[in-house]
């Protein structure tokens, strides 16, 4: 039953990506064509190569490459399912100490979906996440509504390398051709009156400022995952170094480092974060540094305990008696054996970091509007929870799904290393 469900989900995902690829073929073709022609444009304008490249252009290139790669994988997997002789490696569910493999696959699928959605946000997002439409016609629209927007308000791709090389596309989620906006009368005239507009489908509705919730949800995943990965790297590096040093050398080094950890753990992290951000200011680099500086203690204590256990093993004692350098012992013996525990700790730590960032943004201390973040999207929806439930429900579902996926993955890794 589980195998049939996964096969059906794979086929449905392949069909959905195929349909979306057909709807977005213009922007995908423009991104790939610009990527292919970029080296030739650099040869033609070798003195001004830096002006040809921008973050926006590279963003579309990355999104197109990831989208085509995922679509190819889905097509290949679906082919292996449909054609019997091609399905040589079917999915098997094996019993483990913690149940079936289903939870692990669900967690992996949800995490991969969040990362892929963040990567292909320029392809999937119908409008720019910061674009505010006409409040009279776009504010607080429910899911699956149709908006009339100017072409400039759409999230479009325009790449110009030379007067003869131009790639431009903005055809996404369009339900009809461009038409002139005709006012229906009333006390107020619309700013779109007499202008060419396009009808755009907003999947998850709009917020209080007429911004597309789906676009902000995709770009919010980028900020949450980027901050989570940066803070995780800082926490793992600091925690691993301190944990290995305290566990292996022991004595005064162990006592000093662990008393420092106990001192920092005794201070509430939310209080420390609020105090530091009030002093240093609220910005994304400051947020990353503060979360990284307050998140390494738990990693250090777990790694120290594992190193203390590994240090009593015979091969470690034999290496010490042979006069092997301590750093070589840690590199060749301790680190490879502690790596499974480190992976489990990293997955758990990533969930804590994403939740901490969302909590700070919810309180107005993290990512500030209008920059999208799951936390500030939920916080902005509190005063509109009755009339605009979709503003906070969908970011909450996305945050919960990401945390559940990380829990499933860490739970599987914990059993695998036990």
Secondary structure as UniProt FT lines:
FT   HELIX           2..23
FT   HELIX           25..44
FT   HELIX           46..48
FT   HELIX           49..52
FT   HELIX           55..82
FT   HELIX           84..86
FT   TURN            97..98
FT   HELIX           102..119
FT   HELIX           121..124
FT   TURN            129..130
FT   HELIX           135..138
FT   TURN            139..140
FT   TURN            143..144
FT   STRAND          145..150
FT   HELIX           151..153
FT   STRAND          157..162
FT   TURN            163..164
FT   STRAND          165..169
FT   STRAND          179..180
FT   TURN            191..194
FT   STRAND          196..202
FT   TURN            208..209
FT   HELIX           213..249
FT   HELIX           251..265
FT   HELIX           269..280
FT   HELIX           284..293
FT   HELIX           297..311
FT   HELIX           314..321
FT   TURN            322..323
FT   HELIX           326..329
FT   HELIX           330..334
FT   HELIX           335..362
FT   TURN            363..364
FT   TURN            369..370
FT   HELIX           374..380
FT   HELIX           382..384
FT   TURN            385..387
FT   HELIX           390..417
//
